[in-house]
Amino acid sequence: MDMRQKRLGRVSTFVRTLGLNLTEMSGERVAGYADLAEEHETPWGFIHGGVACSIIESAASIGASLYVEERGQFAVGVNNSTDFIRPAPHGRVEVTASPVHQGTNHQLWQVELFTPDGKLVARGTVRLQNLPLPMNAESPFGNSMLRGQ
């Protein structure tokens, strides 16, 4: 197993733990859904805020990294500000992410989580820093992260 496969495996394991499935993935837009189960809930039966923050950060990081991968870079989150609009029980939430600003050193992405009937659950803004890939490393992202392919 080469380094790229190892990195992709680690990313995918975390994404799978979140229940996140990506249906669209580019440097301009990330979309998909998360199937959240009881293990993603608070004791009160709603999606845990940390899970929502992790989904938001993951979607923004993937899109931002795809934007800079041709430059031999990847993006890491330096700030995640998430607003929780309404509690949501376990089940499916849809995620959309798009850039607000894409610069040489930093990016700003907005990510929204919706219920299947279109109600906004959470909205996050993630600031990311573009960094060079470590020596001898390739981007861990590719179309293999798209579910069903």
Disulfide bonds with the S-S distance in Angstrom:
none
